[in-house]
């Protein structure tokens, strides 16, 4: 092999090496850009520090019936596929039964500032545990036959028991409470 | 003891078989609570919390059309020409065959109960705020508004078109001849009536209430003929365990058969109860729904459709 031939081969090898080097640089650049893009993109991984800021969350069962709602405000109450008017605006948590009928709430009232917890039969309230914004609280229990029990602490302790709608125990007694 | 158990088993088996024979169709397609059902000639119409009104072939059970209300549907009324739906705080009316509502009108509360007059000219709407609104079906114009003493969750026209009943805690009956007159209050329920139905001869009115009773009323004098309560089922053995079910639950729906030979009530106990309209005697219970029943409607052929929170409409042969 003479000198000219060797020079030609050397030049060819140089060109090949340069092309490979350029290709390698391009690949490396693509990898870097891809990596940055993937790193910047949101993933399915749960960010434990994230805060979900929404007005409401609805959880439905397998039949599509609404069972749990967190809301501010909460919707009017549902019973057997119909809605009724709610007295005032409430925010908090509602539980509904398999018929979609509202059965419980743990809520605050916008108008009066009360916070309360209710347990309902289908569809009437049977238990209420309430605290006033200005102080004082009461626990009330009812059934469907006019029987009721109320225990309250609002400026004084109060206990009242009703049987079939008629008060059978009232403490303090009416005169005592009036003093 | 074994003999008693055998008799009970045989009775239960016979009842189940009777219910299976009585049930002819199960209509599936809604998602969530199906709140209402109505017959419209050879079609059944249903509406629900999924915001749709679905039209079914009443003979085959095939789904025919789905109308989009795009909000919760609480009540329906239909005849051979039109479908009206209570959709949140408004009423929508469609002509059969049309996909767009002919008119929409607002009402002051949730449109929880609807009734079409027998001539199809008037639509009555009872809303949750205690208002009865009357609309001309041809134009959607409001004809009259009436305050209801005990809330508004139920409304019905008599089949002769001479009476209109509506209410909630308290029920009012008016004479109807294009306007309301001679109101009479029916008092007795301790909670909201969710459904009202006149007998075909308009001498009886049945009301279904969430106070856990249905009442059969004498239309002429407003007296209660019978207070109807269901005492069954009480105790069942399931999976080797005794399970006790409440004996009385809310009654949400009522309908009279077109020949007046029977009427039906249903509610939270998941059963359709059939009653004698003369005596108020309980005839039988039809089981099949797996959640509370929300509405009942008789077809002209005497078949009965029931809608339920289980997402289905069931059709029953009741004689």
Interface residues (C-beta under 8 A of the other chain):
Chain A: X60 X63 X64 X65 X66 X76 X79 X80 X81 X82 X83 X84 X85 X98 X99 X100 X101 X122 X123 X124 X144
Chain B: X31 X32 X33 X34 X35 X36 X48 X49 X50 X72 X74 X75 X88 X109 X110 X112 X113 X128 X129 X153 X191 X194 X210 X211 X212 X249 X250 X252 X267 X268 X291 X292 X294 X295 X307 X309 X310 X311
